[in-house]
Amino acid sequence: MLSCGGSSNSPSPVLNLSGTWVGMVGQPMSGSALRLTWTATHNGAVVAGPATMVKPSVNVPATGTMTGVVSGDQMTLTYTVPAGGVPVYLSCTINGAGSATVASQSITGTLNLTFTNCLGSGLEATDSPQLSLLRQ
């Protein structure tokens, strides 16, 4: 006898990650964590847009671009702040790479950051590469 019920083999809906994401890199309350705001546009497998990191205690912003390539619920990330992206510290550059698990309302994973010529800005390596973002 055939049944009309049962499990569905239809694919999961594709996530649209466009929007504003806010969170941090590093451990909360560590003193070295950086606040991160990313305004992302999702097109195909690529999610990209302007991203600003700020160390709350010194309030020096670092504005650059974050790009993610999505495959299923996984994303590889790059973050780049070119020279001129940090006010007053014009030779400061920041590069990051990492990976994350994505969901409709959260992005969690790691983002390893390298700071060059940023001495005195307060922008420095975090205690942990932990990345946590929530959709706003």
Beta strands, then each sheet from edge to edge (+ up, - down):
strand 1: 19-25
strand 2: 34-43
strand 3: 46-55
strand 4: 60-71
strand 5: 74-81
strand 6: 93-102
strand 7: 106-116
strand 8: 130-135
sheet 1: 1+ 2- 3+ 4- 5+ 6- 7+ 8- 1+
end
